[in-house]
Amino acid sequence: MKWMKTPVLVALFVAGALQMGGCAGSYQARSVDLKESPLVNPEILVEGSGNQALYRYVNPKAEVKSYNKVMIDPVIIYKDGELDKDQLENLQALANNAHVYLSKELEQDYTVVTSAEPGTMRIQWAIIDADSSKPARNTISTLSPIGIGLNIVKMSVTGKQMGVGEITLQMKITDASSGELLGAALDRRVGGKTITKLWSSWYNADEALKYWAKKIRFALCDNRGGTNCVMPD
C-alpha cells in the first residue's frame, strides 16, 4: 500500500478539523461561569437548551408586542479595572462594534431612541471576558498534520480548538420607564477555524458579537409572534 502524498494528507486533516469546529467565525461554547453575571442576579438564570443562550431568564409577564422603540446603552466592559492599556483598547473596539451591530439589527424592527419613552425597551450588554486568537498557533493547528491532530483532541476534550479566540457576554432587557426586567442571557462563544482569517486576532470575538446582535433580533421577533424571524447561523 502506498502512502498518500503530503498535500492530500493535509487536505484530509483540514477537512476533518473544519468538520469538527465548523468554518464559521464562532460557535457556542460548552459552558460559562454562571457567577460571572454583573447585570442580573445569577440565581434567576436557568440553563438554556437548543439554540438558546447557555443561561437565560424570560419574564413570563413580559409583553414584547407592546414595545415599538428600543434604547441601546453603550456596551460595558466588565473587568476594565483589571486590564492593561492594550487590552482595554482592544475590548473597547469590540464594545463599539457591538453597539453598531445591535443598532443595525434592531433598527429594522424598532425605532432606536436615546431616552426612556413610552413603549421603549432598554438593552444593556456587558463584555464579561474576551481573548484574542493566537495566529501562529491557530495556523499550525489548522494546516499542520500534527497540529490538526492535537487540535481534534483538544476540541473533543474541551469543546474549544487550539489558538482560537473567545468572548463571554451578558445581555439584559428592561422596560426603559419602569426598569422591570423583561429578559436576560449569559453566553460564551469560541472561535471556529476560518482559513482566510487565521491571522486576524479578534475576528472570532467580533463574529460572535455579530451573531449575538442577530440572535437578539430573532428572539424579540419570535417572542412577539413575528412571521419573518430569521435565526442566525
N, C-alpha and C positions, 0 to 999 in steps of 0.2 A: 504493500500500500504506500503510495507516495504522499508526502506531506503537502499540505496546501501552501501556496506561496504566501509570504507575509502580508501583502496588501489585502488578500482575500480574507485571511485570518483576522486582521484588524477590522475589516468591514463587518465581519460577523460579530465580533466583540462589540463594536459600536452599536450595531443594531440591537444586540441584547441589552446593552446598557440603556439605550433610549427607550426600549420597550418597558424596562423596569421603572424608569423615572419619568418617562414622558418627555417630549421635546418642548413642552410649554415652559414659560418663564418661571412658574411657581406651581406648587400643589400643596394641599393641606397636610400639615404635619400630623403625626400620630397623637401628640399630647401637647399640653401647655400648662404652665404653673398657675393653678387657679388662684393662688394667693396674690398673684400679680394683677390686681384689679383695682386701679385707682379711682375709677369713675363711679362704681357702684359697689355695694356690699357683696362680696363674693358668695355669701351664704344664699343669696336669692338666685344665683345662676345654676342652671341644670345642664347636664351633659346633652349635647346635640346629637343628631343622628343623620345619616344620609348626606345630603348636600348642605346641612346646617353648619353653623359655627361650632367649634369644639364645646363651648359653653354659651348658654344664651338665657335670656329672660324675655317673656312676652306678657304684657299686662292683659289679662283676659277681658278687661273692661274697655280697652283702647278701641276707639272708633277712627281708624285711619281714613275712612271715607270723608270724615268731617274736616280734613285739612287740605287746603289748596295752596299753602305757602310753606316755605322752609327757610330757616335761618341756620347757616353753617358756620360754626365757630372756627377760629384758627386752630390748627392741629397742635395738640400738646405733645411735647417731648418729655416723657415721664421722668427719666433719670438724667435730666440735663446737668444737675449738680455733680454728677459722677463722671462726666465726660471731659476729655481734653478738647482743645480748640478745634483740631481737625475733625474729631468725631462729631462734635456739636455742629460744625458747618455741614458735614455730610447729612446728618439727620435732619437739620433744618431744611436742607434742599429737598429731602424726601417729604417732610411735612408740608412744604409749599406746594410740591407736586400733588400731594394727596388732596389738598384743598381744591386745586384746579380740577382734578379728575372727578371729584364728587360733585362739584358745582356743575360741570358739563353734563354729567349724567342726570342730575335731578332737575336741572332747568328745562329738560324735555317734558317733564310732567308737572312741575310746580313753579310758582313764582318765587324766585330767590329774593329774600328781603334781609335787611340788616338790623331790624328791630322787632321786638315782640308785638305782633298784631293779631287780631282775632283770626283763628283758623291757621295758626302757624306752628309748625313743629321746629324744635331746635335740635340740631345734630352736633354731637361732640365726638371727636376722635382723639385717641391718645396712642402714640407710638410707645409701646412698653419697652421694647428692645429690638435691635436690628444688628445684623452682622453682614459685612460685605463678603462677596465670594473671594476666593484666593485664586487668581488667574492661573498661576503656574500649576498648582495642584489640580485645579479644575481641568486644565488642558491634558495633563498627564493621565488623569483618571478617566478621561474621555477618549483619548486616542492611543494610549499605550496599552498593549495587551495585558501586561502585568497590572498596570494601574486600573484598567477596566475590571479585571478580576477582583481586585481589592475593593473597588467601588461597589460591585454587586454584593459582596459580602457585607460591607458596611450598610448598604441600603436594606438588606434583609434583616439585619440586627437592629438598626436604629431608626429606620424609616427616612434617613437623610443621606444623600450622596456626598462624596468627597469633594471638598473645595467649593461648594455652592454657598450662596448667601441665605439668609432667613430674616423674617421680621414677625414680631408679635404686635397685635393691635387690639385695642378695645374701642367699642362704639357704644354710644348712649343716645337715646332719643327721648326727649321730653316735650310736654306741652310748653310752648315758649312763654305763655302767660302765667300759667299756674305752677309750672315746674313739675307736674305729675309725670312720673316715669312711665313711658309707653313701651320701651323695649331696650335691650342691651345685649351685647355679644362680646365674647373674648375669643380670639382666634389666632392661630400661628400658621404661617406658610413658609415652606422651604423651597430652595431653588431646584428647577429642573435642568436638564442638560440641553442647552441650546447652542448648537455648533457655532453659529455666527456671532454669538455673544460671550464666548469663553473669556475674553479679556475685558469685559465690562463689569467692574467690581460691584456696582449697585444695581445692575439690571434685574436680578431676581427680586430684590426688595421692591423696586419700582413697579415691576409687573404685578406683584402681589397687591399693591395699592390700587392699581387699575382694576384688578379683579374685584376687590372689595367694593370699589365705587359702583361697579356694575351689579354686584350682588345686592347692595343696599337698594338700588333702584328696583331690582327684581323683587326683593322681599316686600317692599312697600306696594308695588304693583299687585303682587299676589295677594297681599293682605286686604287690599281694598277691592278685590274681585275683578281686577283688570283682565281683559281678553287678549292682550298682545304682550304679555310679560315674557321677557327673554332671559333665560337662565344662562349666565356666563359659562364658558368652557372651563 
